[in-house]
Amino acid sequence: MFFKLQPETIHHIIVGGMKVVGYIPFAKALIKSCHCVKSSSLEREVIGLKFPNPIGLAAGFDKNAEVYDVLSCMGFGFVEIGTVTPKAQSGNPKPRMFRLPKDKAIINRMGFNNEGLKAAVRRLRSRNPKLIIGGNIGKNTTTPNEKAAEDYLKLFRGLYDYVDYFVVNVSCPNVANLTSLQSKQSTIDILMPLKEFRKGQKQYRPILLKISPDLSTEQVDTMIEVVRQTKIDGIVATNTTTSRGGLATDDDDVKRIANGGLSGAPLTERSREMVRYIHQKTGGKIAIIGVGGIMSVQDAKEMLAAGASLVQVYSGFIYEGPGFVKSILKYLK
């Protein structure tokens, strides 16, 4: 029934429903009792944080930190909000999200649509400190790349007391010229001010870099070198892809959709390959959050086996439904 309506419309309906559930007495406890799987064998200590289980929700679903508490009741070991930008922005023109059911995939060109830093902070002030919340941060579309570091630092400072870790997003293909920030010097220029600010804080907030699946081996090596040089805490691999290779969906339909980042099953192999490469290249010394194409319990297991410390889902959650996380956790247990 949901798939008969536009993807973005359904997303707003689901988020609205979750917000209502958050106000109903005992509703969250009921959801938690139905979906959560607890076991010491599922716990992970990564980047200085203790996760109740290794399965998280990737950024993009709860852009404005509206329903992270309800989502955590659905079995997730952690929830990543955002991408948050300093100022509110509407994103790219609609329609901008499309399903490819034959491929179990989604194409989106949302463009960092969100309500901005102040709105996110307002909602995070009342968060349960026991939940692990990540903050995915990105520059405003109108901010030129030469001033991008200022946006990231503003977000880092503003969210520092309200999230448990940060993901620096310089790899989303849906914001004009953003991926050019994946050059070595540009990335270092963004990361170093964050580290300098962190030095003066009582709490240590891990910093991870989210990279594109479209990088060449040489470019991945450069990103690994950036992580080593800046001594940040890890890598999130990967973002969505601009590739359209090997899709079962009719070529004309794909061409009509045009630009956007592809996620879902077509990304499974590429994301896993990148995680395995980074893990082997670094001797397992860099923490990796594996994301992209986790559409089954077997996909999650293989991503962890490839070297991911933690795994995030998004498209799999959309296609498989709210019981997906529980299925993975029972399988892993």
N, C-alpha and C positions, 0 to 999 in steps of 0.2 A: 504494500500500500504506500509506504514511504517513497519507494523508488518511482512512483507515478508522478511525484511532484519534483520541482526544481531542487537541486541539492542544497543551495544556500537557504531556500525557504525552509526545508526540512531541518537544517542545522539550527536555525533560529527557533523553530518550534520545539526541538529537543532541548536546547539550552533553556528556553522559557519554562518548559516542563520541569527541568531539573531545579530551576530557581524556586518554583512553587513547592516542589518536594522538600526543599530545604527548610521551608517554614511549617511543614506538617509535623506535629509531635510524633516521635518514634519512627518516622518514615526512614530516616537515614540508618537507624539501628536495624530496621527490618531489611533494608537493602544490603547492609553490611553482612548480616547473618546469612543471607542467600548467596553472596558472591565472594566473600573473602575466604582465603585459604591460608591458615597460619601453620608454620612449621619452622623449626630452627634450621632445617636443611635448606630452606629457601632464603634465609637471611644472607645479606652480602654487606661487607664493609669495603666501601670504595670511596676514593677521593676524600677520605676523612669523615664520611657519613655512614651511618648504619641503616641500611635499607631493609625493610621487612620482607621484601622479595625483589627479584631483579627485573620485573616487568613494569614499565612506566608508560604514561601517555605522552606522545610527542607534542611539541608546540603546534599551534594552529587550530586546535579544537577550542580551548578555553583562552582565547586571545586577551580577554579583558579581566581575567581572574574573577569570573562570576560564579563558577560552579565547581571549583577545584575540590571543595569539601564533599560534595555529592559524588564526584568522580572517584575520590579516594575510597568511598564506600563500595565501589564496584570492583574492588580487588587490586587496584593499581598500587604498586609499592612507592610510586612517586608520580607527581603530575607536573608537567612543564607548561607554564603560562606564556602567553605572547604569540607571536613576536610583538613586543611593546616598543613604541617609538616615543621620543620626548613629547611631541605634540600629537594631539588627535589627528587622524587623517582618514579619509573615506576609502582610500584604495583605488583600484582600477575600475573602469566602467563595467557595469553588469551587462550580460551574464558573464561570470568569471569563474564558475566551477562546473565541471562536467563529469559525468560518470561514463566509464567504458565497461559495462557489465561483462561483455565477452572476455575481457582481459582481467577482470577484477581489479580495475585501476581507476584512478581519479586524475583529471587534469585540472589544475587551478592556476589562476593568475590574479589572486586576491590583491596583492600589492601592499601587504602590511596594513590592512584596514584594522584600526583599533581606536580606542577612546583615549589613548595617551597615558603618560606616566602618572599623572595625578589621580586618574580614575582607578588605575591598578593599585596604587598605594592605599587609596581610601578603602578598597575592598579587602586588601591583605592585612590591614591593621587588626582585624578581628579573627585572623586565622588561628587554627589550632596548632600550637607549636610542635605537636607530635607528628604532624604531616610533613613529608618532605616535598617542598615546592621548589622547582627550578624557574629561573627567569630568563627567557629567551629575548635578547635585545637586538635592535637594529636601528639604523638611522632613518630619519624622515626622508621621504622621496625628494623633497625640495632642498634638502641639504646637499651641497656639492661634496664630491668625494674628498676634496682637500680639507674639508672641515668635518669629515665624518667622525674623527676621533673625539671631537667635542660632544657630539650626540651620545656616543657610547659611554663616555665618562659621566655625563649628566645622568644617564639611566642607571649606571653602576652605583653612583652616589645615592640616587633617589630610592632605589630598590634594596640597597644593601642590608637594611635592618629587617626586611620583610620576606626575603627568599633565602634558600639554603645553598644554592649554587647558581652560577651564571653560565649561559651559553651565548657566545658572541657569534651572531649570524651575519656572515659576510658572503654567503653562498646561495641565497635565494635567487632564482632566475626571474622572479616576477617584479623586481624593482630595478628600474633603469640604471645600468652601469654598476650595480652593487657588486657583482661577481668580480669586477676588476680590482676590488679591494683584497682579493686573494693573492696578490703579489706579495713577495716576502717583506719588502719594506713597509708597504701600506698596512699589512697585518701587524707587524711589530709596532708601528706607530699608534695603532689602536690599542694593543694589549698592554704596552708598558705603562701608560698613565693609570690604567686600572690597577696594576700591581703596586704602583707607588701609593695610590690612595689606600689600598688594602693594608699596607704596612702600618698605618696609623690607627687601625681599628682593633677593637677588643676581640671581635669574632672573626674567624677565618672563613671566607667564602670562596670555594673552589671556582676556577674559571676554566671553561672548556671552549674549544673552537669547533664550530660546525662547518664541515667541508662538503663540496659538491661531488656527486658521483661522476661528473663529466671531466674531472681532472685527469691529466695524463699521469703516468708513473712518475715522471720527472717532477711534475707539479705536486704530487702527493709527497714526494721526498722533500720538496721545499717546505710544505706545511709541517712535516715532521721536524724539520730543522728549526722552524719557527717555534714550535712547542718546546723543543730542547733549549733553544737560545733564550726564550722568555721565561722558561721554567713554569709555564702554566700547568694545569692539573690534568688535562686530557683532551680527547678529540671526540666529537660526535660525527659518526659516519653512517649515513649520508643524508644530504638534503634531497630535494626532488630533482629529476633529470629533464633536460630538454630533448633527449633522444626519443625517437618514435619507432625505433627498429623492432621488428618481430611482433607487431601487434596483430591480433585477430580481428579487431574492429576494422570495418571497411575504410579504405584509404580516403574516400571522399568525406566520410564523417569526421575523420581525424583532421583533414584539411580545413573543414568548416569550423572546427573548434579553434584551430590556429595555435597561437602561442600559449605558453603556460608550462608549469612544472608538473611532470608526470610522477605519480606515486602508485604504490600497490604492487601486485604480483610481477609486472615486468621489471621491477627494480630489485627483486629478491636476490638474484645471482650476483649482480654487480655490487650491491651493498655488502654482501657477504664476502666477496672477493677482496674488496677494499679493506674490510675489517681484518681479514686473514693476513693481507699484505702488511698492514700497519703493525699488527701484532708480531709478525715474524721479523719485520725490519727493525723493530725496537726491542726485540727480545722480551716482549710482554711487560716492559717497564713503563709504558704509557697507558693510562686508563682509557678505555674505549666504550662509548655508548653506541651500540649498533642499532640502526634504524633504517627502514626501507624494505618494503616487501615482506613483512612478517604477517603472513596470511593464514598460518596454521601452527599447531603446536610443534610440528616437526621443524618448521622454519625458525621458531624461537630457539629450539634446542640446538640447531645447527649454527645459528648466529653466535650463541654462547660458546659452542665448541670451536668456532673459528677464532675466538679470542676476545669477544665482547665481554666486558665486565657486567654490563647491564644492557637491557634491550628496551626499545620503545616501539609502540604500535600506534597506528592512526587508521590507515585504510582498512586493515584487517578488522579493527573495531567497528568500522562502518559496515563492512560487508558481512561479518560474522555475527554481529549483534552483541548485546551487553554480557552474554555469558562467555565471551571469547577469552577474557583474562582468566577466569576461573578454570576453563579448560586447560589453558597453558600451565597454570600453577599446579593443577592436579597431576598433569603429565610429568612435569619437572620433579614434583615431590615423589 
